[in-house]
Every structure is written in structure tokens, then in C-alpha cells.
Amino acid sequence: MEKIDVHVYGDSYPLRAENRELTEKAAREVDQVMRLFAEKAPNFEPVRLAVLSAISFAEKRIELEAELAAVHEKINRINVFIGQNLQE
């Protein structure tokens, strides 16, 4: 673990990171999403922007998990099909 500082929405956060590049990229994305929400709702406090950003990221994660599950299911069906046709 490496100690790093990331900057999100004007604040610095000291963190421990296993993958510095990944953590810095994630912080930049959080900063970017918070700033996008701030453009749309300039009167919102940073904590509210952070919650909206967290919900946005959670929605994306849930969508990606569903897509990944569908891909896994498709791969399983293809494998069964190949297995059945190789036995003939």
C-alpha cells in the first residue's frame, strides 16, 4: 500500500492505495462527475454533489454487472452448443 493524496472538488484527501494510477483515475472521475452536477445545480453543497455522484456511479456499476451477467450467460450457452456439436 502506498500513501497518496488525491484531489476531488477542491479538497485534498490522503489515501492508501494498492494501485496508485487506478485510485488517481477514480478520483479524477469523481471530481469530474461532481463538477458536472455542480454545473446543473450550482447551489448544491459539496456533500449533496458527492451523494449524487455516488448514486450515479452505483447505477453504472449495477448496469455493468447486469451486462456482464448477460455476457457470461451467452458464453455458457455457446459453450454448451459447441460441446453438443463436438460430440456428434
PyMOL Python script that loads the backbone (N, CA, C, O; Angstrom):
from pymol import cmd

cmd.read_pdbstr("""\
ATOM      1  N   MET A   1       0.843  -1.183   0.000  1.00  0.00           N
ATOM      2  CA  MET A   1       0.000   0.000   0.000  1.00  0.00           C
ATOM      3  C   MET A   1       0.886   1.243   0.000  1.00  0.00           C
ATOM      4  O   MET A   1       1.911   1.326   0.677  1.00  0.00           O
ATOM      5  N   GLU A   2       0.436   2.183  -0.785  1.00  0.00           N
ATOM      6  CA  GLU A   2       1.183   3.423  -0.952  1.00  0.00           C
ATOM      7  C   GLU A   2       0.317   4.587  -0.480  1.00  0.00           C
ATOM      8  O   GLU A   2      -0.886   4.621  -0.740  1.00  0.00           O
ATOM      9  N   LYS A   3       0.933   5.533   0.210  1.00  0.00           N
ATOM     10  CA  LYS A   3       0.209   6.734   0.631  1.00  0.00           C
ATOM     11  C   LYS A   3       0.215   7.729  -0.522  1.00  0.00           C
ATOM     12  O   LYS A   3       1.259   8.048  -1.091  1.00  0.00           O
ATOM     13  N   ILE A   4      -0.992   8.213  -0.849  1.00  0.00           N
ATOM     14  CA  ILE A   4      -1.108   9.213  -1.910  1.00  0.00           C
ATOM     15  C   ILE A   4      -2.114  10.278  -1.475  1.00  0.00           C
ATOM     16  O   ILE A   4      -2.903  10.066  -0.555  1.00  0.00           O
ATOM     17  N   ASP A   5      -2.072  11.406  -2.140  1.00  0.00           N
ATOM     18  CA  ASP A   5      -3.073  12.452  -1.957  1.00  0.00           C
ATOM     19  C   ASP A   5      -3.836  12.591  -3.266  1.00  0.00           C
ATOM     20  O   ASP A   5      -3.239  12.712  -4.336  1.00  0.00           O
ATOM     21  N   VAL A   6      -5.148  12.573  -3.171  1.00  0.00           N
ATOM     22  CA  VAL A   6      -5.971  12.817  -4.350  1.00  0.00           C
ATOM     23  C   VAL A   6      -6.757  14.101  -4.116  1.00  0.00           C
ATOM     24  O   VAL A   6      -6.995  14.502  -2.977  1.00  0.00           O
ATOM     25  N   HIS A   7      -7.152  14.735  -5.208  1.00  0.00           N
ATOM     26  CA  HIS A   7      -7.881  15.996  -5.118  1.00  0.00           C
ATOM     27  C   HIS A   7      -9.234  15.832  -5.793  1.00  0.00           C
ATOM     28  O   HIS A   7      -9.335  15.487  -6.971  1.00  0.00           O
ATOM     29  N   VAL A   8     -10.272  16.093  -5.002  1.00  0.00           N
ATOM     30  CA  VAL A   8     -11.636  15.984  -5.500  1.00  0.00           C
ATOM     31  C   VAL A   8     -12.393  17.239  -5.105  1.00  0.00           C
ATOM     32  O   VAL A   8     -12.500  17.574  -3.925  1.00  0.00           O
ATOM     33  N   TYR A   9     -12.908  17.917  -6.099  1.00  0.00           N
ATOM     34  CA  TYR A   9     -13.750  19.088  -5.910  1.00  0.00           C
ATOM     35  C   TYR A   9     -13.113  20.115  -4.970  1.00  0.00           C
ATOM     36  O   TYR A   9     -13.766  20.668  -4.085  1.00  0.00           O
ATOM     37  N   GLY A  10     -11.824  20.349  -5.190  1.00  0.00           N
ATOM     38  CA  GLY A  10     -11.113  21.381  -4.440  1.00  0.00           C
ATOM     39  C   GLY A  10     -10.548  20.955  -3.100  1.00  0.00           C
ATOM     40  O   GLY A  10      -9.892  21.750  -2.426  1.00  0.00           O
ATOM     41  N   ASP A  11     -10.787  19.725  -2.703  1.00  0.00           N
ATOM     42  CA  ASP A  11     -10.250  19.234  -1.431  1.00  0.00           C
ATOM     43  C   ASP A  11      -9.237  18.129  -1.682  1.00  0.00           C
ATOM     44  O   ASP A  11      -9.326  17.391  -2.663  1.00  0.00           O
ATOM     45  N   SER A  12      -8.281  18.033  -0.783  1.00  0.00           N
ATOM     46  CA  SER A  12      -7.251  17.002  -0.867  1.00  0.00           C
ATOM     47  C   SER A  12      -7.566  15.910   0.148  1.00  0.00           C
ATOM     48  O   SER A  12      -7.947  16.189   1.285  1.00  0.00           O
ATOM     49  N   TYR A  13      -7.401  14.665  -0.282  1.00  0.00           N
ATOM     50  CA  TYR A  13      -7.689  13.521   0.581  1.00  0.00           C
ATOM     51  C   TYR A  13      -6.485  12.586   0.611  1.00  0.00           C
ATOM     52  O   TYR A  13      -6.095  12.047  -0.424  1.00  0.00           O
ATOM     53  N   PRO A  14      -5.892  12.388   1.791  1.00  0.00           N
ATOM     54  CA  PRO A  14      -4.810  11.417   1.887  1.00  0.00           C
ATOM     55  C   PRO A  14      -5.397  10.002   1.909  1.00  0.00           C
ATOM     56  O   PRO A  14      -6.301   9.705   2.689  1.00  0.00           O
ATOM     57  N   LEU A  15      -4.878   9.153   1.057  1.00  0.00           N
ATOM     58  CA  LEU A  15      -5.384   7.780   0.958  1.00  0.00           C
ATOM     59  C   LEU A  15      -4.233   6.795   0.923  1.00  0.00           C
ATOM     60  O   LEU A  15      -3.087   7.157   0.657  1.00  0.00           O
ATOM     61  N   ARG A  16      -4.558   5.557   1.195  1.00  0.00           N
ATOM     62  CA  ARG A  16      -3.635   4.447   0.958  1.00  0.00           C
ATOM     63  C   ARG A  16      -4.181   3.708  -0.252  1.00  0.00           C
ATOM     64  O   ARG A  16      -5.363   3.368  -0.310  1.00  0.00           O
ATOM     65  N   ALA A  17      -3.305   3.464  -1.216  1.00  0.00           N
ATOM     66  CA  ALA A  17      -3.760   2.853  -2.457  1.00  0.00           C
ATOM     67  C   ALA A  17      -2.885   1.674  -2.830  1.00  0.00           C
ATOM     68  O   ALA A  17      -1.661   1.729  -2.714  1.00  0.00           O
ATOM     69  N   GLU A  18      -3.523   0.614  -3.276  1.00  0.00           N
ATOM     70  CA  GLU A  18      -2.781  -0.534  -3.799  1.00  0.00           C
ATOM     71  C   GLU A  18      -2.331  -0.262  -5.225  1.00  0.00           C
ATOM     72  O   GLU A  18      -1.279  -0.735  -5.656  1.00  0.00           O
ATOM     73  N   ASN A  19      -3.132   0.500  -5.949  1.00  0.00           N
ATOM     74  CA  ASN A  19      -2.828   0.819  -7.339  1.00  0.00           C
ATOM     75  C   ASN A  19      -2.974   2.331  -7.508  1.00  0.00           C
ATOM     76  O   ASN A  19      -4.077   2.839  -7.707  1.00  0.00           O
ATOM     77  N   ARG A  20      -1.861   3.035  -7.428  1.00  0.00           N
ATOM     78  CA  ARG A  20      -1.858   4.496  -7.460  1.00  0.00           C
ATOM     79  C   ARG A  20      -2.591   5.040  -8.686  1.00  0.00           C
ATOM     80  O   ARG A  20      -3.442   5.920  -8.557  1.00  0.00           O
ATOM     81  N   GLU A  21      -2.269   4.529  -9.863  1.00  0.00           N
ATOM     82  CA  GLU A  21      -2.868   5.041 -11.097  1.00  0.00           C
ATOM     83  C   GLU A  21      -4.388   4.851 -11.092  1.00  0.00           C
ATOM     84  O   GLU A  21      -5.128   5.750 -11.489  1.00  0.00           O
ATOM     85  N   LEU A  22      -4.845   3.695 -10.646  1.00  0.00           N
ATOM     86  CA  LEU A  22      -6.278   3.420 -10.603  1.00  0.00           C
ATOM     87  C   LEU A  22      -6.985   4.363  -9.631  1.00  0.00           C
ATOM     88  O   LEU A  22      -8.037   4.912  -9.956  1.00  0.00           O
ATOM     89  N   THR A  23      -6.421   4.553  -8.454  1.00  0.00           N
ATOM     90  CA  THR A  23      -7.027   5.422  -7.452  1.00  0.00           C
ATOM     91  C   THR A  23      -7.044   6.874  -7.920  1.00  0.00           C
ATOM     92  O   THR A  23      -8.034   7.579  -7.724  1.00  0.00           O
ATOM     93  N   GLU A  24      -5.963   7.317  -8.531  1.00  0.00           N
ATOM     94  CA  GLU A  24      -5.928   8.689  -9.049  1.00  0.00           C
ATOM     95  C   GLU A  24      -6.942   8.877 -10.172  1.00  0.00           C
ATOM     96  O   GLU A  24      -7.598   9.915 -10.254  1.00  0.00           O
ATOM     97  N   LYS A  25      -7.068   7.881 -11.030  1.00  0.00           N
ATOM     98  CA  LYS A  25      -8.054   7.959 -12.114  1.00  0.00           C
ATOM     99  C   LYS A  25      -9.463   8.000 -11.542  1.00  0.00           C
ATOM    100  O   LYS A  25     -10.300   8.774 -12.005  1.00  0.00           O
ATOM    101  N   ALA A  26      -9.729   7.171 -10.537  1.00  0.00           N
ATOM    102  CA  ALA A  26     -11.050   7.159  -9.906  1.00  0.00           C
ATOM    103  C   ALA A  26     -11.360   8.516  -9.277  1.00  0.00           C
ATOM    104  O   ALA A  26     -12.481   9.013  -9.393  1.00  0.00           O
ATOM    105  N   ALA A  27     -10.380   9.109  -8.618  1.00  0.00           N
ATOM    106  CA  ALA A  27     -10.579  10.424  -8.003  1.00  0.00           C
ATOM    107  C   ALA A  27     -10.876  11.481  -9.066  1.00  0.00           C
ATOM    108  O   ALA A  27     -11.729  12.345  -8.865  1.00  0.00           O
ATOM    109  N   ARG A  28     -10.173  11.409 -10.194  1.00  0.00           N
ATOM    110  CA  ARG A  28     -10.437  12.365 -11.279  1.00  0.00           C
ATOM    111  C   ARG A  28     -11.857  12.201 -11.818  1.00  0.00           C
ATOM    112  O   ARG A  28     -12.520  13.189 -12.134  1.00  0.00           O
ATOM    113  N   GLU A  29     -12.321  10.960 -11.923  1.00  0.00           N
ATOM    114  CA  GLU A  29     -13.677  10.723 -12.405  1.00  0.00           C
ATOM    115  C   GLU A  29     -14.717  11.239 -11.416  1.00  0.00           C
ATOM    116  O   GLU A  29     -15.720  11.828 -11.820  1.00  0.00           O
ATOM    117  N   VAL A  30     -14.482  11.022 -10.122  1.00  0.00           N
ATOM    118  CA  VAL A  30     -15.396  11.540  -9.111  1.00  0.00           C
ATOM    119  C   VAL A  30     -15.438  13.064  -9.187  1.00  0.00           C
ATOM    120  O   VAL A  30     -16.512  13.665  -9.148  1.00  0.00           O
ATOM    121  N   ASP A  31     -14.271  13.681  -9.296  1.00  0.00           N
ATOM    122  CA  ASP A  31     -14.189  15.131  -9.412  1.00  0.00           C
ATOM    123  C   ASP A  31     -14.971  15.617 -10.627  1.00  0.00           C
ATOM    124  O   ASP A  31     -15.718  16.592 -10.548  1.00  0.00           O
ATOM    125  N   GLN A  32     -14.794  14.938 -11.736  1.00  0.00           N
ATOM    126  CA  GLN A  32     -15.458  15.315 -12.981  1.00  0.00           C
ATOM    127  C   GLN A  32     -16.981  15.218 -12.849  1.00  0.00           C
ATOM    128  O   GLN A  32     -17.700  16.120 -13.278  1.00  0.00           O
ATOM    129  N   VAL A  33     -17.463  14.139 -12.263  1.00  0.00           N
ATOM    130  CA  VAL A  33     -18.911  13.960 -12.109  1.00  0.00           C
ATOM    131  C   VAL A  33     -19.478  15.001 -11.143  1.00  0.00           C
ATOM    132  O   VAL A  33     -20.547  15.561 -11.384  1.00  0.00           O
ATOM    133  N   MET A  34     -18.761  15.256 -10.055  1.00  0.00           N
ATOM    134  CA  MET A  34     -19.237  16.277  -9.111  1.00  0.00           C
ATOM    135  C   MET A  34     -19.327  17.633  -9.796  1.00  0.00           C
ATOM    136  O   MET A  34     -20.282  18.377  -9.574  1.00  0.00           O
ATOM    137  N   ARG A  35     -18.353  17.959 -10.617  1.00  0.00           N
ATOM    138  CA  ARG A  35     -18.362  19.246 -11.317  1.00  0.00           C
ATOM    139  C   ARG A  35     -19.496  19.315 -12.354  1.00  0.00           C
ATOM    140  O   ARG A  35     -20.086  20.376 -12.559  1.00  0.00           O
ATOM    141  N   LEU A  36     -19.794  18.197 -12.997  1.00  0.00           N
ATOM    142  CA  LEU A  36     -20.928  18.172 -13.924  1.00  0.00           C
ATOM    143  C   LEU A  36     -22.249  18.423 -13.191  1.00  0.00           C
ATOM    144  O   LEU A  36     -23.095  19.184 -13.661  1.00  0.00           O
ATOM    145  N   PHE A  37     -22.413  17.779 -12.041  1.00  0.00           N
ATOM    146  CA  PHE A  37     -23.619  18.016 -11.248  1.00  0.00           C
ATOM    147  C   PHE A  37     -23.659  19.458 -10.754  1.00  0.00           C
ATOM    148  O   PHE A  37     -24.730  20.064 -10.709  1.00  0.00           O
ATOM    149  N   ALA A  38     -22.501  20.017 -10.381  1.00  0.00           N
ATOM    150  CA  ALA A  38     -22.455  21.403  -9.896  1.00  0.00           C
ATOM    151  C   ALA A  38     -22.850  22.386 -10.988  1.00  0.00           C
ATOM    152  O   ALA A  38     -23.441  23.427 -10.701  1.00  0.00           O
ATOM    153  N   GLU A  39     -22.528  22.065 -12.239  1.00  0.00           N
ATOM    154  CA  GLU A  39     -22.946  22.931 -13.347  1.00  0.00           C
ATOM    155  C   GLU A  39     -24.469  22.964 -13.466  1.00  0.00           C
ATOM    156  O   GLU A  39     -25.067  24.000 -13.755  1.00  0.00           O
ATOM    157  N   LYS A  40     -25.073  21.808 -13.235  1.00  0.00           N
ATOM    158  CA  LYS A  40     -26.530  21.711 -13.356  1.00  0.00           C
ATOM    159  C   LYS A  40     -27.247  22.249 -12.116  1.00  0.00           C
ATOM    160  O   LYS A  40     -28.373  22.739 -12.200  1.00  0.00           O
ATOM    161  N   ALA A  41     -26.585  22.151 -10.975  1.00  0.00           N
ATOM    162  CA  ALA A  41     -27.188  22.592  -9.709  1.00  0.00           C
ATOM    163  C   ALA A  41     -26.138  23.359  -8.900  1.00  0.00           C
ATOM    164  O   ALA A  41     -25.602  22.836  -7.923  1.00  0.00           O
ATOM    165  N   PRO A  42     -25.845  24.596  -9.305  1.00  0.00           N
ATOM    166  CA  PRO A  42     -24.756  25.343  -8.671  1.00  0.00           C
ATOM    167  C   PRO A  42     -24.981  25.677  -7.199  1.00  0.00           C
ATOM    168  O   PRO A  42     -24.026  26.016  -6.499  1.00  0.00           O
ATOM    169  N   ASN A  43     -26.206  25.591  -6.718  1.00  0.00           N
ATOM    170  CA  ASN A  43     -26.474  25.904  -5.313  1.00  0.00           C
ATOM    171  C   ASN A  43     -26.335  24.705  -4.383  1.00  0.00           C
ATOM    172  O   ASN A  43     -26.430  24.855  -3.165  1.00  0.00           O
ATOM    173  N   PHE A  44     -26.115  23.528  -4.937  1.00  0.00           N
ATOM    174  CA  PHE A  44     -25.975  22.337  -4.095  1.00  0.00           C
ATOM    175  C   PHE A  44     -24.653  22.369  -3.343  1.00  0.00           C
ATOM    176  O   PHE A  44     -23.627  22.795  -3.873  1.00  0.00           O
ATOM    177  N   GLU A  45     -24.700  21.913  -2.103  1.00  0.00           N
ATOM    178  CA  GLU A  45     -23.481  21.818  -1.294  1.00  0.00           C
ATOM    179  C   GLU A  45     -22.661  20.618  -1.762  1.00  0.00           C
ATOM    180  O   GLU A  45     -23.199  19.673  -2.340  1.00  0.00           O
ATOM    181  N   PRO A  46     -21.348  20.665  -1.504  1.00  0.00           N
ATOM    182  CA  PRO A  46     -20.484  19.571  -1.958  1.00  0.00           C
ATOM    183  C   PRO A  46     -20.927  18.189  -1.493  1.00  0.00           C
ATOM    184  O   PRO A  46     -20.789  17.217  -2.236  1.00  0.00           O
ATOM    185  N   VAL A  47     -21.450  18.088  -0.290  1.00  0.00           N
ATOM    186  CA  VAL A  47     -21.862  16.760   0.192  1.00  0.00           C
ATOM    187  C   VAL A  47     -23.008  16.219  -0.652  1.00  0.00           C
ATOM    188  O   VAL A  47     -23.068  15.021  -0.928  1.00  0.00           O
ATOM    189  N   ARG A  48     -23.909  17.092  -1.059  1.00  0.00           N
ATOM    190  CA  ARG A  48     -25.032  16.664  -1.906  1.00  0.00           C
ATOM    191  C   ARG A  48     -24.522  16.253  -3.293  1.00  0.00           C
ATOM    192  O   ARG A  48     -24.994  15.273  -3.869  1.00  0.00           O
ATOM    193  N   LEU A  49     -23.558  17.010  -3.818  1.00  0.00           N
ATOM    194  CA  LEU A  49     -22.956  16.649  -5.096  1.00  0.00           C
ATOM    195  C   LEU A  49     -22.258  15.294  -4.997  1.00  0.00           C
ATOM    196  O   LEU A  49     -22.305  14.490  -5.928  1.00  0.00           O
ATOM    197  N   ALA A  50     -21.613  15.054  -3.860  1.00  0.00           N
ATOM    198  CA  ALA A  50     -20.922  13.781  -3.652  1.00  0.00           C
ATOM    199  C   ALA A  50     -21.913  12.622  -3.609  1.00  0.00           C
ATOM    200  O   ALA A  50     -21.648  11.558  -4.169  1.00  0.00           O
ATOM    201  N   VAL A  51     -23.052  12.823  -2.948  1.00  0.00           N
ATOM    202  CA  VAL A  51     -24.078  11.771  -2.878  1.00  0.00           C
ATOM    203  C   VAL A  51     -24.644  11.500  -4.265  1.00  0.00           C
ATOM    204  O   VAL A  51     -24.805  10.343  -4.653  1.00  0.00           O
ATOM    205  N   LEU A  52     -24.947  12.549  -5.013  1.00  0.00           N
ATOM    206  CA  LEU A  52     -25.448  12.361  -6.372  1.00  0.00           C
ATOM    207  C   LEU A  52     -24.429  11.618  -7.230  1.00  0.00           C
ATOM    208  O   LEU A  52     -24.793  10.756  -8.030  1.00  0.00           O
ATOM    209  N   SER A  53     -23.161  11.953  -7.061  1.00  0.00           N
ATOM    210  CA  SER A  53     -22.098  11.271  -7.803  1.00  0.00           C
ATOM    211  C   SER A  53     -22.012   9.808  -7.408  1.00  0.00           C
ATOM    212  O   SER A  53     -21.861   8.940  -8.267  1.00  0.00           O
ATOM    213  N   ALA A  54     -22.106   9.529  -6.115  1.00  0.00           N
ATOM    214  CA  ALA A  54     -22.057   8.147  -5.641  1.00  0.00           C
ATOM    215  C   ALA A  54     -23.214   7.339  -6.218  1.00  0.00           C
ATOM    216  O   ALA A  54     -23.028   6.197  -6.637  1.00  0.00           O
ATOM    217  N   ILE A  55     -24.405   7.928  -6.240  1.00  0.00           N
ATOM    218  CA  ILE A  55     -25.560   7.234  -6.807  1.00  0.00           C
ATOM    219  C   ILE A  55     -25.346   6.976  -8.295  1.00  0.00           C
ATOM    220  O   ILE A  55     -25.670   5.898  -8.793  1.00  0.00           O
ATOM    221  N   SER A  56     -24.805   7.958  -8.999  1.00  0.00           N
ATOM    222  CA  SER A  56     -24.528   7.798 -10.424  1.00  0.00           C
ATOM    223  C   SER A  56     -23.551   6.654 -10.670  1.00  0.00           C
ATOM    224  O   SER A  56     -23.765   5.829 -11.558  1.00  0.00           O
ATOM    225  N   PHE A  57     -22.477   6.604  -9.880  1.00  0.00           N
ATOM    226  CA  PHE A  57     -21.507   5.523 -10.028  1.00  0.00           C
ATOM    227  C   PHE A  57     -22.112   4.171  -9.668  1.00  0.00           C
ATOM    228  O   PHE A  57     -21.815   3.168 -10.317  1.00  0.00           O
ATOM    229  N   ALA A  58     -22.955   4.132  -8.642  1.00  0.00           N
ATOM    230  CA  ALA A  58     -23.602   2.875  -8.257  1.00  0.00           C
ATOM    231  C   ALA A  58     -24.534   2.385  -9.365  1.00  0.00           C
ATOM    232  O   ALA A  58     -24.579   1.190  -9.655  1.00  0.00           O
ATOM    233  N   GLU A  59     -25.278   3.304  -9.983  1.00  0.00           N
ATOM    234  CA  GLU A  59     -26.149   2.925 -11.088  1.00  0.00           C
ATOM    235  C   GLU A  59     -25.344   2.329 -12.240  1.00  0.00           C
ATOM    236  O   GLU A  59     -25.736   1.319 -12.823  1.00  0.00           O
ATOM    237  N   LYS A  60     -24.225   2.959 -12.559  1.00  0.00           N
ATOM    238  CA  LYS A  60     -23.377   2.447 -13.641  1.00  0.00           C
ATOM    239  C   LYS A  60     -22.831   1.067 -13.297  1.00  0.00           C
ATOM    240  O   LYS A  60     -22.785   0.185 -14.154  1.00  0.00           O
ATOM    241  N   ARG A  61     -22.417   0.877 -12.045  1.00  0.00           N
ATOM    242  CA  ARG A  61     -21.896  -0.424 -11.623  1.00  0.00           C
ATOM    243  C   ARG A  61     -22.968  -1.500 -11.744  1.00  0.00           C
ATOM    244  O   ARG A  61     -22.694  -2.599 -12.226  1.00  0.00           O
ATOM    245  N   ILE A  62     -24.181  -1.193 -11.312  1.00  0.00           N
ATOM    246  CA  ILE A  62     -25.276  -2.154 -11.389  1.00  0.00           C
ATOM    247  C   ILE A  62     -25.582  -2.507 -12.841  1.00  0.00           C
ATOM    248  O   ILE A  62     -25.796  -3.674 -13.171  1.00  0.00           O
ATOM    249  N   GLU A  63     -25.601  -1.498 -13.705  1.00  0.00           N
ATOM    250  CA  GLU A  63     -25.827  -1.755 -15.130  1.00  0.00           C
ATOM    251  C   GLU A  63     -24.727  -2.649 -15.708  1.00  0.00           C
ATOM    252  O   GLU A  63     -25.011  -3.583 -16.457  1.00  0.00           O
ATOM    253  N   LEU A  64     -23.477  -2.359 -15.356  1.00  0.00           N
ATOM    254  CA  LEU A  64     -22.360  -3.154 -15.873  1.00  0.00           C
ATOM    255  C   LEU A  64     -22.394  -4.586 -15.345  1.00  0.00           C
ATOM    256  O   LEU A  64     -22.056  -5.521 -16.070  1.00  0.00           O
ATOM    257  N   GLU A  65     -22.801  -4.762 -14.084  1.00  0.00           N
ATOM    258  CA  GLU A  65     -22.923  -6.116 -13.537  1.00  0.00           C
ATOM    259  C   GLU A  65     -23.982  -6.905 -14.294  1.00  0.00           C
ATOM    260  O   GLU A  65     -23.791  -8.090 -14.571  1.00  0.00           O
ATOM    261  N   ALA A  66     -25.094  -6.262 -14.630  1.00  0.00           N
ATOM    262  CA  ALA A  66     -26.156  -6.940 -15.388  1.00  0.00           C
ATOM    263  C   ALA A  66     -25.655  -7.297 -16.789  1.00  0.00           C
ATOM    264  O   ALA A  66     -25.914  -8.396 -17.279  1.00  0.00           O
ATOM    265  N   GLU A  67     -24.944  -6.378 -17.427  1.00  0.00           N
ATOM    266  CA  GLU A  67     -24.386  -6.661 -18.749  1.00  0.00           C
ATOM    267  C   GLU A  67     -23.383  -7.806 -18.685  1.00  0.00           C
ATOM    268  O   GLU A  67     -23.374  -8.676 -19.555  1.00  0.00           O
ATOM    269  N   LEU A  68     -22.548  -7.806 -17.667  1.00  0.00           N
ATOM    270  CA  LEU A  68     -21.554  -8.875 -17.513  1.00  0.00           C
ATOM    271  C   LEU A  68     -22.234 -10.218 -17.283  1.00  0.00           C
ATOM    272  O   LEU A  68     -21.804 -11.230 -17.836  1.00  0.00           O
ATOM    273  N   ALA A  69     -23.286 -10.240 -16.478  1.00  0.00           N
ATOM    274  CA  ALA A  69     -24.024 -11.483 -16.238  1.00  0.00           C
ATOM    275  C   ALA A  69     -24.628 -11.995 -17.545  1.00  0.00           C
ATOM    276  O   ALA A  69     -24.627 -13.198 -17.807  1.00  0.00           O
ATOM    277  N   ALA A  70     -25.142 -11.076 -18.363  1.00  0.00           N
ATOM    278  CA  ALA A  70     -25.711 -11.483 -19.652  1.00  0.00           C
ATOM    279  C   ALA A  70     -24.631 -12.050 -20.567  1.00  0.00           C
ATOM    280  O   ALA A  70     -24.873 -13.030 -21.271  1.00  0.00           O
ATOM    281  N   VAL A  71     -23.464 -11.457 -20.567  1.00  0.00           N
ATOM    282  CA  VAL A  71     -22.352 -11.961 -21.387  1.00  0.00           C
ATOM    283  C   VAL A  71     -21.936 -13.352 -20.901  1.00  0.00           C
ATOM    284  O   VAL A  71     -21.698 -14.247 -21.713  1.00  0.00           O
ATOM    285  N   HIS A  72     -21.848 -13.534 -19.589  1.00  0.00           N
ATOM    286  CA  HIS A  72     -21.487 -14.848 -19.040  1.00  0.00           C
ATOM    287  C   HIS A  72     -22.506 -15.897 -19.445  1.00  0.00           C
ATOM    288  O   HIS A  72     -22.141 -17.014 -19.812  1.00  0.00           O
ATOM    289  N   GLU A  73     -23.783 -15.543 -19.381  1.00  0.00           N
ATOM    290  CA  GLU A  73     -24.843 -16.475 -19.765  1.00  0.00           C
ATOM    291  C   GLU A  73     -24.728 -16.834 -21.245  1.00  0.00           C
ATOM    292  O   GLU A  73     -24.895 -17.994 -21.624  1.00  0.00           O
ATOM    293  N   LYS A  74     -24.446 -15.844 -22.069  1.00  0.00           N
ATOM    294  CA  LYS A  74     -24.293 -16.093 -23.500  1.00  0.00           C
ATOM    295  C   LYS A  74     -23.094 -17.007 -23.765  1.00  0.00           C
ATOM    296  O   LYS A  74     -23.173 -17.916 -24.592  1.00  0.00           O
ATOM    297  N   ILE A  75     -22.000 -16.768 -23.070  1.00  0.00           N
ATOM    298  CA  ILE A  75     -20.812 -17.612 -23.214  1.00  0.00           C
ATOM    299  C   ILE A  75     -21.133 -19.041 -22.792  1.00  0.00           C
ATOM    300  O   ILE A  75     -20.717 -19.991 -23.456  1.00  0.00           O
ATOM    301  N   ASN A  76     -21.861 -19.199 -21.705  1.00  0.00           N
ATOM    302  CA  ASN A  76     -22.245 -20.548 -21.257  1.00  0.00           C
ATOM    303  C   ASN A  76     -23.102 -21.260 -22.296  1.00  0.00           C
ATOM    304  O   ASN A  76     -22.903 -22.446 -22.560  1.00  0.00           O
ATOM    305  N   ARG A  77     -24.059 -20.537 -22.889  1.00  0.00           N
ATOM    306  CA  ARG A  77     -24.902 -21.148 -23.930  1.00  0.00           C
ATOM    307  C   ARG A  77     -24.070 -21.544 -25.149  1.00  0.00           C
ATOM    308  O   ARG A  77     -24.286 -22.604 -25.736  1.00  0.00           O
ATOM    309  N   ILE A  78     -23.124 -20.693 -25.524  1.00  0.00           N
ATOM    310  CA  ILE A  78     -22.249 -21.005 -26.664  1.00  0.00           C
ATOM    311  C   ILE A  78     -21.393 -22.228 -26.352  1.00  0.00           C
ATOM    312  O   ILE A  78     -21.206 -23.096 -27.205  1.00  0.00           O
ATOM    313  N   ASN A  79     -20.875 -22.293 -25.131  1.00  0.00           N
ATOM    314  CA  ASN A  79     -20.054 -23.443 -24.739  1.00  0.00           C
ATOM    315  C   ASN A  79     -20.860 -24.736 -24.772  1.00  0.00           C
ATOM    316  O   ASN A  79     -20.364 -25.772 -25.216  1.00  0.00           O
ATOM    317  N   VAL A  80     -22.096 -24.675 -24.304  1.00  0.00           N
ATOM    318  CA  VAL A  80     -22.960 -25.863 -24.349  1.00  0.00           C
ATOM    319  C   VAL A  80     -23.213 -26.264 -25.804  1.00  0.00           C
ATOM    320  O   VAL A  80     -23.135 -27.442 -26.153  1.00  0.00           O
ATOM    321  N   PHE A  81     -23.513 -25.282 -26.642  1.00  0.00           N
ATOM    322  CA  PHE A  81     -23.752 -25.549 -28.052  1.00  0.00           C
ATOM    323  C   PHE A  81     -22.523 -26.184 -28.698  1.00  0.00           C
ATOM    324  O   PHE A  81     -22.648 -27.171 -29.421  1.00  0.00           O
ATOM    325  N   ILE A  82     -21.362 -25.641 -28.450  1.00  0.00           N
ATOM    326  CA  ILE A  82     -20.129 -26.198 -29.015  1.00  0.00           C
ATOM    327  C   ILE A  82     -19.892 -27.612 -28.504  1.00  0.00           C
ATOM    328  O   ILE A  82     -19.538 -28.512 -29.266  1.00  0.00           O
ATOM    329  N   GLY A  83     -20.093 -27.795 -27.200  1.00  0.00           N
ATOM    330  CA  GLY A  83     -19.905 -29.118 -26.615  1.00  0.00           C
ATOM    331  C   GLY A  83     -20.828 -30.150 -27.216  1.00  0.00           C
ATOM    332  O   GLY A  83     -20.416 -31.280 -27.481  1.00  0.00           O
ATOM    333  N   GLN A  84     -22.074 -29.771 -27.433  1.00  0.00           N
ATOM    334  CA  GLN A  84     -23.046 -30.697 -28.029  1.00  0.00           C
ATOM    335  C   GLN A  84     -22.697 -31.015 -29.474  1.00  0.00           C
ATOM    336  O   GLN A  84     -22.875 -32.150 -29.916  1.00  0.00           O
ATOM    337  N   ASN A  85     -22.214 -30.051 -30.199  1.00  0.00           N
ATOM    338  CA  ASN A  85     -21.899 -30.268 -31.618  1.00  0.00           C
ATOM    339  C   ASN A  85     -20.571 -30.963 -31.821  1.00  0.00           C
ATOM    340  O   ASN A  85     -20.359 -31.588 -32.860  1.00  0.00           O
ATOM    341  N   LEU A  86     -19.682 -30.875 -30.868  1.00  0.00           N
ATOM    342  CA  LEU A  86     -18.402 -31.579 -30.990  1.00  0.00           C
ATOM    343  C   LEU A  86     -18.587 -33.078 -30.712  1.00  0.00           C
ATOM    344  O   LEU A  86     -17.800 -33.894 -31.193  1.00  0.00           O
ATOM    345  N   GLN A  87     -19.597 -33.440 -29.954  1.00  0.00           N
ATOM    346  CA  GLN A  87     -19.835 -34.836 -29.610  1.00  0.00           C
ATOM    347  C   GLN A  87     -20.496 -35.590 -30.740  1.00  0.00           C
ATOM    348  O   GLN A  87     -20.482 -36.821 -30.753  1.00  0.00           O
ATOM    349  N   GLU A  88     -21.065 -34.888 -31.676  1.00  0.00           N
ATOM    350  CA  GLU A  88     -21.783 -35.562 -32.772  1.00  0.00           C
ATOM    351  C   GLU A  88     -20.845 -36.072 -33.820  1.00  0.00           C
ATOM    352  O   GLU A  88     -21.285 -36.662 -34.807  1.00  0.00           O
TER     353      GLU A  88
END
""", "prot")
cmd.dss("prot")
cmd.show_as("cartoon", "prot")
cmd.util.cbc("prot")
cmd.orient("prot")
